[in-house]
Structures are given as structure tokens and as C-alpha cells.
Amino acid sequence: MDYNQLCNLFNGKNKLQFKLYSLEYNVELIDNKVVIYAIYYEKDKHYYNSFEELMNNYTVYNEPLIEQINRIKVLD
């Protein structure tokens, strides 16, 4: 899956659920902010202004999501 496919999936539903390593993540559009959180850690939410900003700045194991895009498995 490439960046454009992920972006189109998110923009189509304003929601995306994916698995990366052993955690499942939700990405949602809430109050014009893009929110990401691991399902098991729902209280630890991170807010971004756009999907692109999220992909470039949210890190898992000190690597931004954009660099781990080949490991992302979409669950929707």
C-alpha cells in the first residue's frame, strides 16, 4: 500500500483502522483535526492538522509512519 492509497481511504471515510507491528491504530477526523491513537491506549491521542502532517510526524519506534508505510496493514 502506498501513501496515496492510504490518503484516499482516509479521505473517503474520514476514518482509517490499521495494524502496525502488534498494535492496531485508529485515525479519525474529529473537530477538523486528524487524531491517531492505538486501540489499547485510547487515552493517549495525538492531534494533527492534516493526514500528511500525521504521516510525517507521528512516530512508532522513532520512525515516522511515512517511512513504515510498507508495514501498515489496513483493517477496514
N, C-alpha and C positions, 0 to 999 in steps of 0.2 A: 504494500500500500504506500502511495506517495502522499506528499503534503496536500496537493490539490484535491485528491480523493477524500482525505480526512476533512479538509476545509468544506468541501461540498456536502459531505454527510452532516457536519455540524450545522452549516447554514440552512440545510433543508428542514431540520427538526428543532434547531436551537438546543440540541442535546446530543451528547455522544457518550457512550459507555465503552471502555476498552480495558484490556488487561496488558500490563507491562510487568515482566518478571512474575512475581507471585501475587501482586496486588491488582485489584480491579479499581478503576477510576471512573468518576462521573465528571463530565464537563457540561455545564449548563449556562444559559443566558439568564441572568437574574438582575433586574433593575438596570439594564443596559451595561452590565459588567459580565465578563466571562469568568465563571467560577469553576475551579477544579478542586477535587478532593478525593481521597481514597475512601472507598465504601466503608472500610473498617475504622476509619478515623474521620467520621463526618464532621466533627467539631473543628478540625484543622483545615479550614477552607482558605484558598488563595484566590485573590481577585485580580483580574487584568482588564485592560480597556478593550482588547481585541483578541481574537483567536490567534492571530500572528504573534502578538506580544506574549501570550501564554506559551506558545510553542518554542519561542526563542529564549524565554526567561525562566520557566518552571523547570526545575532540575530534579532528576532521580539519579542517585549515586553520582552527584556532582557533574552530570552531563545534561544539557538541555534536551527537551523532548524531541526537538527537530533533528538532533544527532542520533536519536534512538528510534527513529520512525520505522525502521525495518523490524523492530522487535514488538511493535504495537499490534495487538490482535483486537479488532473491533468486535464487540459482543452483541451489538444491536441486531 
